[in-house]
Each structure stands twice: as structure tokens, then as C-alpha cells.
Amino acid sequence: MVTVSDGKARPQPMRLHLSLDMLSLQREEVDNSEHKPAPLDSRERMVSVTRRKEGGLGLSIKGGSEHKLPILISRIFKAQAADETGKLFVGDAIIKVNGEPIVACHHDEAVNILRNAGDLVMLTVKHYRAATPFLQKSAEIEPSAENEAQVTKQLQSLHLGEEGWRSPSANSLTSNTQSMSRPGSRPASRPASGTFHHTWVDAITVPLMMAYVTRYIFGTDKLRPNSFEVRGLNGASTGVIHVDDALVLSQWLKHITDNIVGLTHLQMKLYNRSLPPHDLIEYMGWVNEGVLNNNQPWQNYKPRFMALRGTEVMFFDSPPLNLADWEQCTVQFKVYNCMFRVIKDSENVDERQHCFLIQTSGHDSRYLSVETRQELLRIENAWHTAVCCAVMKLGSKTFTVTTSAGKTAGLTLDWNMGFALFDNENKSFLWKYKFSQLKGSSDDGKARLKLHFQEPDTRLIDTKEMECSALQSLLFCMHAFLTAKVASVDPAFLSSKTPMDVFPAAVTM
């Protein structure tokens, strides 16, 4: 048991239940009905279904835009995937699949989308109570064209558009019910044992796919004592959950975080199936960015969804739900033009822990924080991997410099060649050095740069001086190439130090 507060009303005792993909806050109620009730309102809900190898999603649908009807769940098969969620009902209209709207889809299109939606399918549904009896009756009788036509007329008379569908009155309904599983359906809600008994009813549910858990008071660096909050992709929040026992609190935070990481990593894999090898996503997850407030140091924090994809580090206000959303990102930087640095505890600007800095060439640095040390290590490892992939894709990068003799030249960083200075006037290389020969560098923070190379034969140090107007970008790019070279020589440099994709068992308290 825990207590939950929304910051307004008095804290309420509730039971906390964690499943693979959902965190639920439950209240105890006396149930005198024979069946588990379907949703009483028509608000949209998000339900995650894990597809089975045998049986698929375990549901059938009717409707489609060609018939001016929503995609309605007409049958739920017993002991199959949809049935075991306990959160899907006959009469639910499927509004979105993995964040993609399907309200404009024909029936066959909707069937194909559901069949090809991956192993973990996030359904956004809306319940139509008036349609439920007719769909249940349809599931109980022998399928025939005559029976289907009768159900069609009954559904048409309901005017579903007046309940939120917003479509013209339907004049037909497909008679081809597409099954996502094998026979043995559950036309009605699950039966409850006994006439009067106490039952736990979900009061708040938060999908864990691309959600985040935080102990901080929202927007601040202040930790809540023995409390935490989970915020979901759809904006849902558990409110502030208070756990008296510090050990139990720690266990809950670990279980919830592990499930979120596992689900987010699974979604990342699904995205990567549609992306070319050079554009894969190495990391995505929530961070908090420090925001200046009236010239005071890091007073406010704003949640950002951060991703490392291909050559880019990207920041979103909300997670991308499809590949089209990725293309709409307005805040992104090349990772080889950035510097990643973990902030030491002694360097923290306030009470936020697990902080890191992303310095971007030509832009303000970004001061960021995550909830756990493990998440910080995960980001650091993903950053090194992303830098290596970006450098190998880039191949070479040339910067315009002025030599100590006053000549304009091109300093090239090349994956195979190393450092090379090209004389633009004579069209020839003035010198070349391998990356391994660089023994040090120094700069004045403005434009002047010195590179110290070691001659392979004499072991003497040869210092090359130059000026570059884009000094910071050059330094960041040098660091990226050197990081990638180290990783190519020592693959263990990129190995993860933390376990991934480990889901704990479902937990209830």
C-alpha cells in the first residue's frame, strides 16, 4: 500500500501495481455485479498488448472508413493477448496503433496495420457502450451474411458519430470479420466470483512506454522525501506516490525504471528496423535540461526527450511517435561538432545529481540531468558509439586555417590518413601525421592552435602552429576522430557497463 497526492486534495491510500508495460494505482471497491464493468466514460485510453506467436493479438474487428464506421473490437478471445490485459473490451474503437491514427483506414488496411505493428502494440481506444450489446450478440451467434446485416443495421441506428466519431450515418458494415487469433472468444467482460466482494479497481493507469520516473519536484532541483512520480507518454501522471520505507521505495524505483528502459529499448529496435545502418538510433530517453531564470544559475529544469540517431543528437519536447515525427525535430546537432562531459559531484551547480554537459559549437552549452547513475552511464556509452558511427560515416573533415607563415591552407582530419595540411596555393600537402602521432595540443581559446606530433624515427616533437576562425568546431571534431580511433583499436571501449533489457516480474503492493 502507498499514499498518493495530486498536490491539491488530501493524500489517498492506494495499491500500487506494476506490470510489464503499465503502472496502475488501484483503489478498493465493493463489487456486487456479476461481470467486470466496461469503462463508464468514452475517454481515450492507451492499452499495451504483447503479441503472441500463436494467437496474435487475440481480437477481431469490424468497421472501417469505407463504411463510415470506426474500427470496433467485436470479439476478444479467451486467454489470449488482448484478454489478458484486462483493459480491452468489446465495443472499444481503435483510434491509434503505436501512435499512428487509423480512423481514416479501410477495414483491410486496419487489419494489415494491426498484423504488422510489432510484438508490443500500443492501442489508443475509446469505448462505445451502446455498441457493445450488438457486438456481443454478433459474437455469440453463428456468422452469416444475414446476421451480419442485422447487426449492421443496429449499429447504424446508434449514430456513433454523435458520441465522438463525427462521421455521416453509415449505410453498411463489412460482413468479413477479420480474426487476429483462433476461435474461443470472450464476448462479454470477465466474470467475477461471488455476488458481493471487495475488488481492486484501477484509478490511475500510466503506460510505461517512453515514460519517466522522477523524485524531483517538477521543474526544480529539490528531491521529494520518500516520494516519486511517474509521467507517461500521453501526459498521464500518477501524482506523487509516497512510500514510507526507504528500502521499499528504492526497490519500486528500480523495478519501474527497469521496465521503462526495457520498453523504450524495444521501441528503439522497432524504429531501427525501418532505418538504414548509418542512421540507427543508439539512445533515446528523458533528461532534464537546466534553464536560466532571470540570470540566476540553473533555477528551472525542463524535461526533454533526448535521442542519438545517426550523426545527430536530438532534443524533443515530447517523444516521437513515428518516423515522420523524427523528421520534424528542430533542435539537433552533429555529434562530431559537440563535446560530451560528465559533471563531477563537486562541480554540480545545485542539488541535481547525475549531471552532464553537451557543449555545441556555435551554440550555448546544455546542462542536463538524469535520475540515476545507471542512466548517465547508458547515455555516455551510447554517445561514444554514436560518435564512432558518425566519424566513420563522415570519413574526413576539412577546416580552413592560416599557417604561421601567413598562408591559407586546409587542415584535414581523415579516418585513414590522419592529420594533413593542404597548401591551397601550391595544391600539395605540406605535412601529414597519423592520429597516433599526436602527443598533445594547446590553444588560446580564440583562434590560435598548436598541435604537437612525434616523429616516428627521431622521437622528437614537431609543433605545428595555425589559426582557425572555427576553433571550437575544429577541437570538437578532433576529439571525435580521436575517440573513434581509440574505439577501433580497443572495442571494449564501447562495451556497456550496465545490463540492458532486463524486466523484473510484475509487482503489486
C-alpha positions in Angstrom: 0.0 0.0 0.0 1.1 3.6 -0.7 -0.4 7.0 -0.3 -1.0 9.2 -3.4 -1.4 13.0 -3.6 -2.2 15.3 -6.6 -0.9 18.3 -4.7 -4.5 19.6 -4.1 -6.6 17.1 -2.2 -5.7 15.0 0.9 -3.4 12.0 0.2 -5.4 8.8 -0.5 -4.3 5.2 0.3 -4.0 3.1 -2.8 -2.4 -0.1 -4.0 0.4 0.1 -6.5 0.6 -2.5 -9.3 3.4 -2.8 -11.8 3.1 -4.9 -14.9 5.5 -5.2 -17.8 4.1 -2.1 -19.6 1.8 -0.4 -17.2 1.9 1.2 -13.7 -1.6 1.2 -12.1 -2.8 2.9 -8.9 -5.8 0.9 -7.6 -8.5 1.7 -5.0 -10.6 -0.9 -3.2 -14.3 -1.1 -4.1 -17.2 -3.3 -3.2 -18.4 -5.0 -6.4 -21.9 -6.6 -6.4 -22.1 -7.2 -10.1 -21.7 -10.4 -11.9 -19.4 -9.1 -14.6 -16.4 -6.8 -14.6 -17.8 -3.5 -15.9 -16.6 -1.9 -19.1 -15.5 1.7 -19.0 -18.2 4.1 -18.0 -16.9 7.0 -20.0 -15.8 7.5 -23.5 -12.4 9.0 -22.8 -9.4 7.7 -24.9 -7.3 5.1 -23.2 -3.9 3.6 -24.0 -3.5 -0.1 -23.7 -0.4 -2.1 -24.5 -0.8 -5.6 -25.9 2.1 -8.1 -26.3 1.5 -10.2 -29.4 1.8 -14.0 -29.0 3.4 -16.3 -31.6 0.3 -18.4 -31.5 -2.9 -16.3 -31.4 -1.5 -12.9 -32.3 -3.3 -10.1 -30.6 -6.3 -12.2 -29.7 -9.1 -10.0 -31.0 -11.3 -9.4 -34.0 -12.5 -6.1 -35.5 -15.4 -4.7 -37.5 -15.9 -1.4 -39.3 -13.7 0.8 -41.4 -13.8 4.2 -43.1 -15.3 2.8 -46.3 -18.4 2.0 -44.2 -18.3 5.3 -42.3 -17.7 3.4 -39.1 -14.8 3.3 -36.6 -12.6 0.2 -36.2 -14.5 -1.6 -33.5 -13.3 -4.5 -31.4 -16.1 -7.1 -32.0 -14.5 -10.1 -30.2 -11.9 -10.8 -27.6 -10.6 -14.4 -27.5 -10.3 -16.1 -24.1 -6.8 -16.5 -22.5 -5.2 -14.6 -25.5 -3.2 -11.4 -25.5 -6.0 -8.8 -25.6 -8.0 -10.7 -22.9 -5.0 -10.9 -20.5 -4.6 -7.2 -20.5 -7.9 -6.9 -18.7 -8.2 -3.4 -20.2 -9.8 -4.1 -23.6 -13.5 -4.6 -24.2 -15.9 -5.5 -26.9 -17.2 -2.1 -28.1 -13.8 -0.3 -27.9 -13.0 1.7 -31.1 -9.3 1.5 -32.0 -8.2 5.1 -32.6 -4.4 4.7 -33.0 -1.9 1.9 -33.3 1.5 2.7 -31.9 0.6 6.4 -32.1 -0.5 6.3 -35.7 -4.2 7.3 -36.3 -6.2 4.7 -38.1 -9.6 6.4 -38.1 -9.3 7.1 -41.8 -8.3 3.5 -42.7 -10.4 1.0 -44.5 -11.1 -2.3 -42.7 -8.5 -4.3 -44.6 -5.9 -1.6 -44.0 -6.6 -1.6 -40.3 -6.1 -5.4 -40.3 -2.8 -5.1 -42.0 -1.6 -2.4 -39.6 -2.5 -4.5 -36.6 -0.8 -7.6 -38.0 2.4 -5.7 -38.8 2.5 -3.5 -35.7 5.3 -5.4 -34.0 5.4 -7.6 -30.9 4.5 -4.9 -28.5 1.5 -2.9 -29.7 0.2 0.3 -28.1 -3.5 0.7 -28.8 -5.3 4.0 -28.2 -9.0 3.1 -27.8 -12.3 4.7 -27.0 -15.3 2.8 -25.7 -18.8 2.9 -27.2 -21.1 1.4 -24.6 -24.2 1.5 -26.8 -22.4 -0.7 -29.5 -21.3 -3.3 -27.0 -24.5 -5.4 -26.7 -24.9 -5.7 -30.5 -21.3 -6.7 -31.0 -21.5 -9.3 -28.1 -24.6 -10.7 -29.7 -22.9 -10.9 -33.0 -20.0 -12.9 -31.4 -22.5 -15.4 -29.8 -24.4 -16.3 -33.0 -23.4 -18.3 -36.0 -21.7 -16.0 -38.6 -23.8 -15.4 -41.7 -24.4 -12.7 -44.2 -28.0 -12.3 -42.8 -26.8 -12.0 -39.2 -24.1 -9.6 -40.1 -26.6 -7.4 -42.0 -28.9 -7.3 -39.0 -26.0 -6.2 -36.7 -25.0 -3.6 -39.3 -28.5 -2.0 -39.2 -28.5 -2.0 -35.4 -25.1 -0.3 -35.2 -26.1 2.2 -37.8 -29.1 3.2 -35.7 -26.8 4.1 -32.8 -25.4 7.2 -34.6 -21.9 6.7 -33.3 -20.9 10.0 -34.8 -22.9 11.8 -32.1 -20.7 10.1 -29.4 -17.5 11.4 -30.9 -16.9 9.6 -34.2 -18.1 12.6 -36.3 -19.0 10.7 -39.4 -22.1 10.6 -41.6 -24.6 7.9 -40.8 -23.4 4.5 -42.0 -25.2 2.6 -44.7 -23.2 -0.7 -44.5 -20.8 -2.6 -42.3 -18.4 -5.2 -43.5 -19.5 -8.7 -43.1 -15.9 -10.0 -43.2 -14.8 -10.1 -39.5 -11.0 -10.4 -39.6 -9.8 -12.5 -36.7 -6.4 -11.8 -35.0 -6.5 -15.1 -33.2 -8.1 -18.6 -33.1 -11.7 -19.4 -32.1 -12.9 -19.4 -28.5 -13.9 -15.8 -27.9 -14.8 -13.7 -24.9 -17.9 -11.8 -26.0 -18.5 -10.4 -22.6 -16.4 -9.0 -19.7 -14.7 -11.3 -17.3 -17.0 -12.9 -14.7 -16.4 -12.0 -11.0 -16.6 -14.7 -8.3 -19.4 -14.2 -5.8 -22.2 -11.7 -5.6 -20.6 -9.2 -3.1 -16.9 -8.9 -2.8 -14.1 -6.4 -2.5 -12.1 -5.8 -5.6 -9.2 -3.5 -6.6 -10.2 -1.1 -9.4 -7.7 0.9 -11.5 -8.0 4.5 -10.5 -5.0 5.8 -12.5 -3.0 3.9 -15.2 0.2 5.2 -16.8 1.7 3.4 -19.8 5.4 2.9 -19.3 6.4 3.0 -22.9 8.7 6.1 -23.2 7.5 7.3 -19.7 9.8 8.6 -17.0 10.0 8.4 -13.2 11.3 11.3 -11.1 11.9 12.0 -7.4 12.3 15.7 -8.0 9.6 18.4 -7.6 8.7 19.2 -11.1 11.0 21.8 -12.7 13.3 22.1 -9.6 16.4 20.5 -8.1 14.6 19.6 -4.9 14.2 15.9 -4.1 10.9 14.8 -2.5 11.4 12.8 0.7 10.4 9.1 0.2 8.3 10.0 -2.8 8.3 9.8 -6.6 6.1 10.4 -9.6 5.7 8.7 -13.0 4.8 10.7 -16.1 3.6 8.9 -19.2 4.0 9.5 -22.9 0.3 10.6 -23.1 0.7 13.2 -20.4 -0.8 10.9 -17.7 0.7 11.2 -14.2 0.4 9.0 -11.2 0.6 12.0 -8.9 3.0 12.0 -6.0 3.4 8.4 -4.6 4.7 8.3 -1.1 6.4 5.2 0.3 7.4 5.2 4.0 10.1 2.5 3.9 13.2 3.8 2.1 14.3 0.2 1.0 10.8 -0.4 -0.5 11.0 2.9 -2.2 14.3 2.0 -3.7 13.0 -1.3 -5.0 10.0 0.3 -6.6 12.2 2.9 -8.4 14.4 0.1 -9.7 11.6 -2.1 -10.9 9.7 0.8 -12.7 12.9 2.2 -14.2 14.0 -1.2 -15.5 10.6 -1.7 -17.2 10.7 1.8 -18.7 14.3 1.2 -20.1 13.3 -2.2 -21.5 10.2 -0.9 -23.2 12.0 2.2 -24.6 14.8 0.0 -25.9 12.3 -2.3 -27.5 10.6 0.7 -29.2 14.1 1.8 -30.4 14.6 -1.6 -32.0 11.3 -1.3 -33.8 12.3 2.1 -35.2 15.6 0.8 -36.3 14.0 -1.9 -38.4 12.9 0.9 -40.8 16.2 2.8 -40.7 19.4 2.3 -42.8 22.5 1.1 -41.0 24.2 4.6 -40.9 21.1 6.2 -39.4 20.3 3.9 -36.5 19.1 5.2 -33.1 21.7 4.5 -30.3 19.8 6.0 -27.4 16.5 7.7 -26.5 15.1 8.7 -23.2 14.1 11.5 -20.9 16.6 14.0 -19.5 16.0 17.3 -17.6 17.7 20.5 -19.0 18.7 23.4 -16.8 17.1 26.6 -17.9 18.4 30.1 -16.9 15.9 32.1 -14.8 16.4 35.9 -14.5 20.1 35.5 -14.8 20.2 33.1 -11.8 22.2 29.9 -12.2 20.1 26.9 -13.1 16.9 27.6 -11.2 14.5 25.7 -13.5 14.5 22.4 -15.2 12.6 21.3 -18.3 12.0 17.7 -19.3 13.4 16.9 -22.8 13.3 13.7 -24.8 16.8 13.1 -26.0 17.9 10.8 -28.8 21.2 9.9 -30.5 20.4 8.9 -34.1 22.9 8.5 -36.9 25.2 11.6 -36.7 22.7 13.7 -34.7 22.0 14.4 -31.1 18.3 15.4 -31.0 16.0 17.0 -28.4 12.2 16.8 -28.4 9.5 18.3 -26.1 7.6 15.0 -26.4 8.8 11.6 -27.7 8.5 11.0 -31.5 5.6 8.5 -32.1 6.5 7.7 -35.7 9.3 8.2 -38.3 7.6 11.3 -39.5 7.9 12.9 -36.1 11.7 12.3 -36.2 11.9 14.5 -39.3 10.2 17.4 -37.5 12.9 17.8 -34.8 14.0 21.4 -34.7 16.8 21.1 -32.1 19.6 18.8 -33.3 23.4 19.0 -33.6 26.1 16.9 -35.2 27.7 14.7 -32.5 31.2 15.3 -34.0 30.6 19.1 -33.5 29.8 18.6 -29.8 31.6 17.7 -26.7 30.1 15.4 -24.0 31.3 15.7 -20.4 30.1 14.1 -17.2 29.9 16.7 -14.4 31.7 15.7 -11.2 29.7 15.8 -8.0 31.9 18.7 -6.8 31.0 20.7 -10.0 27.2 20.4 -9.6 25.6 23.9 -9.8 22.7 22.9 -7.5 21.2 19.8 -5.8 20.6 17.9 -9.0 22.6 14.8 -9.3 23.9 12.7 -12.3 24.5 15.8 -14.5 26.3 16.1 -17.8 27.2 18.9 -20.2 26.8 18.9 -24.0 28.9 21.7 -25.5 27.8 22.6 -29.0 29.9 24.6 -31.4 28.4 27.9 -32.1 25.6 27.4 -29.5 25.1 27.7 -25.8 26.1 24.6 -23.8 23.4 22.4 -22.5 23.4 21.4 -18.8 21.4 18.2 -18.4 20.5 15.8 -15.6 19.1 12.3 -15.3 17.6 10.4 -12.4 20.2 7.6 -11.9 23.9 6.8 -12.3 23.0 3.9 -14.5 21.1 6.1 -16.9 24.1 8.5 -17.1 26.4 5.6 -17.9 23.9 4.4 -20.5 24.0 7.8 -22.2 27.8 8.1 -22.0 28.2 4.7 -23.7 25.7 5.5 -26.4 27.4 8.8 -27.0 30.7 7.2 -27.7 29.0 4.7 -30.0 27.2 7.4 -31.9 30.4 9.5 -32.3 32.3 6.5 -33.7 29.5 5.7 -36.2 29.3 9.4 -37.2 33.0 9.7 -37.8 33.2 6.6 -39.9 30.2 7.8 -41.9 31.8 11.3 -42.3 35.2 9.9 -43.4 37.0 13.2 -43.4 36.5 16.9 -42.5 38.5 19.9 -43.6 38.9 23.2 -41.8 40.3 26.4 -43.3 43.3 27.6 -41.3 46.1 30.1 -41.6 49.7 28.8 -41.1 52.4 30.5 -39.1 53.8 31.7 -42.4 50.5 33.5 -43.2 49.4 31.1 -45.9 45.8 29.9 -46.2 45.6 26.1 -46.1 43.2 23.3 -45.4 43.6 21.1 -42.2 42.0 17.8 -43.0 41.1 15.1 -40.4 40.8 11.9 -42.4 39.8 8.5 -41.0 42.5 6.6 -42.9 45.2 9.3 -43.4 45.1 11.2 -40.1 46.1 14.9 -39.9 47.1 16.6 -43.2 47.7 20.2 -44.1 47.0 21.1 -47.7 48.5 24.2 -49.3 45.7 25.8 -51.3 48.2 27.9 -53.4 50.6 25.1 -54.4 47.9 22.4 -54.4 50.0 20.0 -52.4 50.3 18.6 -48.9 52.7 20.5 -46.6 52.7 17.7 -44.0 50.9 14.5 -42.8 50.7 12.8 -39.5 48.8 9.7 -38.2 46.4 10.2 -35.3 48.7 8.1 -33.1 51.5 10.6 -33.6 49.5 13.4 -31.9 51.0 13.8 -28.4 49.3 16.9 -27.3 47.6 20.2 -28.3 47.1 23.7 -26.9 45.0 26.7 -27.8 44.3 30.2 -26.7 40.5 29.7 -26.6 40.0 32.1 -29.6 41.7 31.1 -32.8 45.3 30.0 -32.3 46.1 26.3 -32.1 49.3 24.3 -31.6 49.5 20.6 -32.5 52.4 18.5 -31.1 53.4 15.5 -33.2 56.1 13.0 -32.5 58.4 11.9 -35.4 58.5 8.1 -35.7 62.2 7.9 -36.3 63.8 10.5 -34.1 61.1 10.6 -31.4 61.4 14.4 -31.5 58.2 16.5 -31.1 57.3 18.7 -34.1 54.9 21.5 -33.2 52.6 22.9 -35.9 51.0 26.3 -35.3 48.0 27.7 -37.1 44.9 29.9 -36.6 41.3 28.8 -37.3 38.2 31.0 -37.1 36.1 27.9 -36.2 38.5 26.8 -33.5 35.9 25.2 -31.2 34.3 23.2 -34.0 37.8 22.0 -35.1 38.7 20.9 -31.5 35.4 19.1 -31.1 35.9 17.3 -34.4 39.4 16.3 -33.5 38.2 14.9 -30.2 35.5 12.9 -32.2 38.0 11.4 -34.6 40.5 10.5 -31.8 37.6 8.9 -29.8 36.6 6.8 -32.8 40.2 5.7 -33.4 40.6 4.6 -29.8 37.4 2.6 -30.1 38.5 1.0 -33.4 41.7 -0.2 -31.7 40.0 -1.2 -28.4 36.4 -2.4 -29.0 36.0 -2.8 -25.2 35.9 1.0 -25.1 32.3 0.9 -26.3 31.1 -2.0 -24.2 28.2 -1.3 -21.9 28.8 -1.4 -18.2 25.2 -1.8 -17.3 22.7 -4.6 -18.0 20.0 -3.9 -20.6 16.6 -5.4 -21.4 16.1 -7.0 -18.1 12.4 -7.0 -17.0 11.6 -7.7 -13.3 8.5 -9.7 -12.6 5.2 -7.9 -12.2 4.9 -6.3 -8.8 1.8 -5.4 -6.6 1.8 -3.6 -3.3 
